[in-house]
Amino acid sequence: MKNALLALTAVMLLGTACKNSSPESGASGSKTQSITIDGSSTVYPITEAVAEEFNKKFPNVKVAAGLSGTGGGFKKFGRGEIDINDASRAIKPAEDSLAKAHNIEYLGLLIAYDGLAIVANPQNTWCNDFTVEELKKLWEPAAQGTIKKWNQIRPEWPNEEIHLFGPGVESGTYDYFTEAIVGKSHSSRGDYTASEDDHVLVQGIMNDKLALGFFGLAYYEENMNKLKLIGLDDGKAENGSGAIKPSIETVKNKNYAPLGRPLMIYINSKATERQEVRDFVQFYFEHVETLAKEIGYIPLTTEEINQQRQKWEAFVANIQVK
């Protein structure tokens, strides 16, 4: 009898221990919920900041955010693998078709604005600006293997190799840049150092005197003491005369053309059946103005935020929480 009681007690204790250590149990004992996000490395810092603040209010909701690039994120989003995709451009027809093929309805919401920064190494004393045509000459597919030196862009520049850095082909930044500068999305030379991680690009450019690259303005502002910002002249008088550098002001007033752009999040309608996703999106718009500005992006106006909230509320109005 004594042995039987001991055995029963051991089983009860084991059961209790297993219950308490279950991954489904949060700090307060309630079930842990999760939200999966992927996509743009440019939007990632905003989403990460929102998620950090959200977790303080909702500690039992785990927000897992990745940064596989806008295009990589849309592939996962279109297959129904993630709840939200961060995007530094609008969804493309092929990506929309993928979502439709998997019966996925969605909503895209504007969250902030950004400019693409053209940057060089601080030791570069010759290059202060480019025209759009010069950048096209440097980055278009025909430049591969032929445009290799700085003096091929301007004769007065050094007869030295030019080492190019930029986002990978899955990046929305790459898509936006190639469409705005080359004239066709996803069209460029391929002989450059590519990375989906902007921090890798920063490191490469700051350690190479002959380097030139591009990425989101916020990453430049985060590393401005290590990089040289290059101006851009689009040749259009209505956008100001001469080369213009990106800043909150020049992106907001659209003088920094054509490299100012919208930043967005896309939400799977199926995910909005879960209360934690609704709470997260609502929280996002309550805090994105402040957080976007802190990180270095151009925040939406109060009117624009209200317009996006109205779109969101209309979208979920007929979707039941399960």
C-alpha positions as CSV (number, residue, x, y, z in Angstrom):
1,M,0.0,0.0,0.0
2,K,2.8,2.4,1.0
3,N,4.6,1.7,-2.4
4,A,1.3,2.2,-4.3
5,L,0.8,5.7,-2.6
6,L,4.4,6.6,-3.4
7,A,3.9,5.6,-7.0
8,L,0.7,7.6,-7.3
9,T,2.3,10.7,-5.7
10,A,5.2,10.5,-8.2
11,V,2.8,10.3,-11.1
12,M,0.8,13.3,-9.8
13,L,4.0,15.3,-9.3
14,L,5.2,14.4,-12.7
15,G,1.9,15.5,-14.3
16,T,2.0,18.8,-12.5
17,A,5.6,19.5,-13.5
18,C,4.8,18.7,-17.2
19,K,1.7,21.0,-17.0
20,N,3.7,23.9,-15.6
21,S,6.6,23.5,-18.1
22,S,4.3,23.4,-21.1
23,P,5.2,25.8,-23.9
24,E,1.5,26.6,-24.2
25,S,1.6,28.3,-20.8
26,G,2.5,31.9,-20.4
27,A,3.9,33.7,-17.4
28,S,0.5,34.2,-15.9
29,G,-0.7,30.7,-16.7
30,S,-2.7,31.7,-19.7
31,K,-2.1,30.2,-23.2
32,T,0.8,31.7,-25.2
33,Q,-0.3,33.0,-28.6
34,S,1.9,33.9,-31.5
35,I,2.0,36.2,-34.5
36,T,4.3,35.5,-37.4
37,I,5.7,38.4,-39.5
38,D,8.3,38.5,-42.3
39,G,9.4,40.6,-45.2
40,S,11.2,43.9,-45.7
41,S,14.5,44.6,-43.8
42,T,13.5,48.3,-44.2
43,V,10.2,48.0,-42.4
44,Y,11.7,45.5,-39.9
45,P,13.0,48.1,-37.4
46,I,9.5,49.6,-37.1
47,T,7.8,46.3,-36.7
48,E,10.4,45.1,-34.2
49,A,10.0,48.3,-32.1
50,V,6.2,48.0,-32.2
51,A,6.5,44.3,-31.2
52,E,8.7,45.2,-28.3
53,E,6.2,47.7,-26.9
54,F,3.3,45.4,-27.6
55,N,4.9,42.6,-25.7
56,K,5.0,44.8,-22.6
57,K,1.3,45.1,-22.7
58,F,0.5,41.6,-24.0
59,P,3.3,39.4,-22.5
60,N,1.5,36.2,-23.5
61,V,1.7,37.0,-27.2
62,K,4.9,36.1,-29.0
63,V,5.6,38.2,-32.1
64,A,8.2,36.5,-34.3
65,A,9.5,38.9,-36.9
66,G,11.9,37.9,-39.7
67,L,13.5,39.9,-42.5
68,S,13.8,37.8,-45.7
69,G,13.1,40.8,-47.9
70,T,9.8,42.1,-49.3
71,G,9.7,39.6,-52.2
72,G,10.7,36.6,-49.9
73,G,8.1,37.7,-47.4
74,F,5.4,37.9,-50.1
75,K,6.2,34.3,-51.1
76,K,5.5,33.1,-47.6
77,F,2.5,35.4,-47.2
78,G,1.0,34.1,-50.5
79,R,1.4,30.5,-49.3
80,G,-0.3,31.4,-46.0
81,E,2.8,30.8,-43.9
82,I,2.8,34.1,-42.1
83,D,0.2,36.5,-40.7
84,I,1.7,39.8,-41.8
85,N,4.2,40.8,-44.4
86,D,6.4,43.9,-44.0
87,A,6.8,45.6,-47.5
88,S,8.8,48.5,-48.9
89,R,6.7,48.5,-52.1
90,A,3.2,47.5,-53.2
91,I,2.3,43.9,-53.9
92,K,3.0,42.7,-57.5
93,P,0.4,41.0,-59.7
94,A,2.3,37.7,-59.5
95,E,2.4,37.9,-55.7
96,D,-1.3,38.7,-55.7
97,S,-2.0,35.7,-57.9
98,L,-0.1,33.4,-55.5
99,A,-2.3,34.6,-52.6
100,K,-5.4,34.1,-54.6
101,A,-4.3,30.6,-55.6
102,H,-4.2,29.8,-51.9
103,N,-7.5,31.6,-51.2
104,I,-5.9,34.3,-49.2
105,E,-7.5,37.7,-49.0
106,Y,-5.5,40.5,-47.5
107,L,-5.3,44.2,-46.7
108,G,-2.3,46.5,-47.3
109,L,-1.8,49.5,-45.0
110,L,0.6,52.4,-45.3
111,I,2.7,52.9,-42.1
112,A,5.4,55.5,-43.0
113,Y,7.6,56.9,-45.8
114,D,11.3,56.3,-46.5
115,G,13.9,57.5,-48.9
116,L,16.7,55.4,-50.5
117,A,20.1,56.7,-49.6
118,I,23.0,56.6,-52.1
119,V,26.2,56.3,-50.0
120,A,29.9,56.1,-50.4
121,N,32.9,55.7,-48.1
122,P,33.9,58.8,-46.1
123,Q,37.3,58.8,-47.8
124,N,35.7,59.3,-51.1
125,T,36.6,63.0,-51.9
126,W,35.5,63.1,-55.6
127,C,31.9,62.0,-55.7
128,N,29.3,64.3,-54.1
129,D,26.3,63.6,-56.3
130,F,24.9,61.6,-59.2
131,T,22.3,62.3,-61.9
132,V,19.6,59.7,-62.4
133,E,21.0,59.0,-65.9
134,E,24.5,58.4,-64.4
135,L,23.1,55.9,-61.8
136,K,21.2,54.2,-64.6
137,K,24.4,53.9,-66.7
138,L,26.1,52.4,-63.6
139,W,23.4,49.9,-62.6
140,E,21.6,48.8,-65.7
141,P,22.2,45.2,-67.0
142,A,24.4,46.4,-69.9
143,A,26.9,47.8,-67.3
144,Q,27.9,44.4,-66.1
145,G,31.5,43.7,-67.1
146,T,31.8,47.0,-68.9
147,I,31.3,49.9,-66.5
148,K,34.0,49.1,-63.9
149,K,35.7,52.4,-63.0
150,W,34.7,55.7,-61.5
151,N,36.1,57.7,-64.5
152,Q,33.7,55.9,-66.8
153,I,30.9,57.8,-65.1
154,R,32.6,61.2,-65.1
155,P,36.0,61.7,-66.7
156,E,37.3,63.8,-63.9
157,W,36.8,61.0,-61.4
158,P,39.6,58.5,-60.6
159,N,40.8,55.8,-62.9
160,E,40.0,53.3,-60.1
161,E,37.6,50.4,-59.8
162,I,34.1,51.1,-58.4
163,H,32.9,48.5,-55.9
164,L,29.1,48.3,-55.8
165,F,27.0,47.2,-52.8
166,G,23.2,46.8,-52.7
167,P,20.2,44.8,-51.4
168,G,19.6,41.3,-52.8
169,V,17.0,40.6,-55.4
170,E,14.4,39.5,-52.9
171,S,14.5,43.0,-51.3
172,G,11.7,45.6,-51.9
173,T,14.5,48.2,-51.8
174,Y,16.1,46.5,-54.8
175,D,12.8,46.4,-56.6
176,Y,12.0,50.0,-55.9
177,F,15.5,51.2,-56.9
178,T,15.7,49.3,-60.2
179,E,12.2,50.5,-61.2
180,A,12.9,54.1,-60.3
181,I,16.5,54.3,-61.7
182,V,16.9,51.6,-64.4
183,G,13.3,51.9,-65.5
184,K,12.3,48.2,-64.9
185,S,11.8,46.4,-61.7
186,H,14.2,43.5,-61.0
187,S,16.5,44.6,-63.8
188,S,20.2,45.4,-63.0
189,R,23.7,44.3,-63.3
190,G,24.5,41.3,-61.2
191,D,28.2,41.8,-60.4
192,Y,27.8,43.6,-57.1
193,T,28.0,42.6,-53.5
194,A,24.4,41.8,-52.4
195,S,22.8,41.3,-49.0
196,E,19.3,41.3,-47.6
197,D,20.8,42.6,-44.4
198,D,21.5,46.4,-44.6
199,H,24.0,46.1,-41.7
200,V,26.2,43.9,-43.9
201,L,26.1,46.6,-46.7
202,V,27.0,49.3,-44.2
203,Q,30.0,47.3,-43.0
204,G,31.2,46.7,-46.6
205,I,31.0,50.3,-47.7
206,M,32.6,51.8,-44.6
207,N,35.6,49.5,-45.1
208,D,36.1,50.1,-48.8
209,K,37.3,53.5,-50.1
210,L,36.1,52.7,-53.6
211,A,32.6,51.5,-52.5
212,L,29.2,52.9,-53.5
213,G,25.9,51.5,-52.5
214,F,22.3,52.1,-51.6
215,F,19.8,51.2,-48.9
216,G,17.0,52.8,-46.7
217,L,17.6,56.3,-45.3
218,A,17.1,55.1,-41.7
219,Y,20.2,52.8,-42.0
220,Y,22.2,55.7,-43.2
221,E,21.1,57.9,-40.3
222,E,22.0,55.2,-37.9
223,N,25.5,55.0,-39.4
224,M,26.0,58.6,-40.7
225,N,29.4,59.0,-38.9
226,K,30.7,56.0,-40.9
227,L,29.3,56.8,-44.4
228,K,29.1,59.7,-46.9
229,L,25.7,60.6,-48.2
230,I,25.5,61.3,-52.0
231,G,23.0,63.8,-53.6
232,L,20.7,62.9,-56.5
233,D,19.6,65.1,-59.4
234,D,16.6,64.0,-61.3
235,G,16.8,66.9,-63.7
236,K,13.3,68.1,-63.1
237,A,13.0,71.8,-62.1
238,E,9.7,71.2,-60.1
239,N,11.7,69.0,-57.7
240,G,14.3,71.7,-57.0
241,S,17.5,72.6,-58.8
242,G,20.6,70.5,-58.7
243,A,21.4,67.5,-56.6
244,I,19.2,66.9,-53.5
245,K,20.1,64.7,-50.5
246,P,17.4,62.6,-48.8
247,S,16.0,63.9,-45.5
248,I,12.7,63.8,-43.6
249,E,11.9,67.2,-45.2
250,T,12.9,66.4,-48.9
251,V,11.2,63.0,-48.8
252,K,8.0,64.4,-47.3
253,N,7.8,67.3,-49.8
254,K,8.7,64.9,-52.6
255,N,11.7,66.9,-53.8
256,Y,13.9,63.8,-53.3
257,A,12.8,62.1,-56.5
258,P,12.5,59.4,-57.6
259,L,13.8,57.6,-54.6
260,G,11.2,58.5,-51.9
261,R,8.8,55.6,-51.2
262,P,5.9,54.3,-49.1
263,L,6.4,51.6,-46.4
264,M,3.5,49.1,-45.7
265,I,2.3,46.1,-43.9
266,Y,0.0,43.4,-45.5
267,I,-2.4,41.5,-43.2
268,N,-3.8,38.1,-44.0
269,S,-7.6,38.2,-43.5
270,K,-7.6,34.7,-42.0
271,A,-5.2,36.0,-39.3
272,T,-7.7,38.7,-38.3
273,E,-10.0,36.0,-37.0
274,R,-7.6,35.9,-34.0
275,Q,-7.9,38.6,-31.4
276,E,-4.2,38.9,-30.8
277,V,-3.6,39.9,-34.5
278,R,-6.3,42.5,-34.2
279,D,-4.8,43.8,-31.0
280,F,-1.4,44.0,-32.7
281,V,-2.5,45.9,-35.7
282,Q,-4.5,48.3,-33.5
283,F,-1.5,48.8,-31.3
284,Y,0.7,49.3,-34.4
285,F,-1.3,52.4,-35.5
286,E,-1.4,53.8,-32.0
287,H,2.4,53.9,-31.8
288,V,3.8,53.9,-35.4
289,E,3.9,57.7,-35.7
290,T,6.2,58.1,-32.7
291,L,8.3,54.9,-33.3
292,A,8.8,55.6,-37.0
293,K,10.1,59.1,-36.2
294,E,12.4,57.8,-33.5
295,I,13.9,55.2,-35.8
296,G,14.5,57.7,-38.6
297,Y,11.6,57.2,-41.0
298,I,9.1,59.8,-42.1
299,P,5.9,59.4,-40.1
300,L,2.4,59.6,-41.6
301,T,0.3,62.7,-40.8
302,T,-2.5,62.3,-38.3
303,E,-5.0,62.5,-41.2
304,E,-3.1,59.7,-43.0
305,I,-3.1,57.5,-39.9
306,N,-6.8,58.0,-39.4
307,Q,-7.4,57.0,-43.1
308,Q,-5.4,53.8,-42.6
309,R,-7.3,53.0,-39.4
310,Q,-10.6,53.5,-41.2
311,K,-9.5,51.0,-44.0
312,W,-8.5,48.5,-41.3
313,E,-11.8,48.9,-39.4
314,A,-13.8,48.4,-42.6
315,F,-11.8,45.4,-43.5
316,V,-12.4,43.5,-40.2
317,A,-16.0,44.7,-39.7
318,N,-17.4,41.5,-41.2
319,I,-14.8,39.0,-40.0
320,Q,-15.7,37.1,-36.9
321,V,-13.1,36.5,-34.2
322,K,-12.8,32.8,-33.4
